[in-house]
């Protein structure tokens, strides 16, 4: 039986439900041999995650997920980053300050619409966090607890997405800046869940060519929201354009309970050779 890996997971340092330690233990119990911790715009969980991996005997890869400015959703994953990079720390601090302002404004907007909601209600959904540690997921959970939505997904769609009265755009780097920041931190840059950015083959190919020109190293061909047909198309494009192939579930724990750790579209798992191939192509093996 092959070993399996998951190169896209989240902890409660961003919008996952588990601590880094809990995530690593959970991944080991699920039979995975390696995971990448790729929190949104933060590396706060990596020290604990790396230490847990060493103690438990599962490989933990230092990563990050950066939001890019693009007409549709675009995230750039960084794998094998130096999470102590001073340049990375400086930019993430800027994002942290903006995130606190954005979260406060979105909560204020919800209150202005008549929702009986307070800052403390939202903060209670992530104990110990300050405003800069919250995400929209925690507002969604608070809205469900208050009875304004039946599920987190409904709360997002009705109240917290672009175009809603409460929504405030997040601070984003350009795709080129995301890739440059990851590479400056010694990492390798991958386009996350490309189906969110471009669904059609020609448009996706044009995008990949552009991003490769900025230094993109690879693509997350396997993802929980991408079916086998889309995955196979991504793999073919990566081979055509000499890009590395990655895969991950985008696991968030109970905050996105429909996503199982290690599983991608079609209930497939990412085999360990995917990680081995990345290491070999990156000169890390």
Residue, then its C-alpha position, 0 to 999 in steps of 0.5 A: x500500500x502506498x504512503x499518502x501525503x497532504x500538501x495543503x492544510x490549515x491550523x487555528x493559526x488562520x482559519x482551521x479548527x485544530x492547533x498545529x499539534x492537534x493537526x499533526x497528530x490527526x494526520x499521523x492517525x489518518x495514516x499520512x506520512x507527511x503534511x504541509x502546514x499552509x496557513x493563510x498569510x501567517x506562519x504562527x503555527x509552524x514552530x509547534x507543527x514542526x516540533x510535533x512532527x519531529x516528536x511523532x515521526x511524521x514529516x511536516x513541511x513549512x508552508x504558507x498560503x498567500x492571497x493574490x490580486x486577481x479578477x477571480x480567486x487566486x492563492x499562491x502556496x509556498x512550500x519549504x519556506x524559511x518561516x523565520x525569513x525577515x522579509x517574510x515577517x515584515x510583509x506578514x506583519x503588514x497583512x496582520x495589521x490590515x486584517x485586524x482593521x478589516x475584521x473590525x469593519x466587517x463586524x461593524x457592517x454586520x451590526x449596522x445591518x441589524x445583526x445582534x452580534x458583538x466583537x466578543x461573540x466572534x472572538x469567542x469562536x477562536x478562544x485566545x485570538x485578537x482581531x488580527x487572528x480572526x477570519x471570515x470563518x469565525x464570523x460565519x460560525x458566530x452567525x450560525x450560533x446566533x441563528x442567522x444561518x443554518x450552516x457556515x456555508x450559508x453564512x458565507x454565501x448570504x453575508x460574507x462574500x464579495x458583493x454582500x453589504x458586510x464584505x470588505x476586500x482583503x489586502x492582497x499582493x499581486x501574483x508576481x509579489x506573492x511568488x517573489x516573497x515565497x522565493x525570497x523566503x527560500x520556498x517554492x511557489x505553487x498555484x493553489x486550487x487552480x479551478x478557482x482561478x480559471x476553469x477552462x484549459x486555454x485560459x488556465x494554460x495562458x495563466x500558467x505561462x504568465x505565472x511561470x514567467x514570474x517564477x511559479x514552480x508548480x500547480x496544485x493539480x489535486x485538490x478537494x474541489x477539483x474532479x479527476x478530469x480537471x486534475x488530469x488536465x492540470x497534470x498535462x499542462x504541468x508536464x507541457x510547461x515543466x511545472x511541478x505537480x502538487x496536491x492537497x485537501x485544503x483541510x480546515x478541520x471542523x470549520x470545513x467538515x466536508x473536507x477530509x484530510x488527505x483526500x482530493x477530488x474523487x476521494x483520491x489521496x495524494x501519493x507520497x511520490x508526488x512529494x518525492x518528485x517535488x523534492x527531486x525537481x527542487x534539488x531537495x532530495 
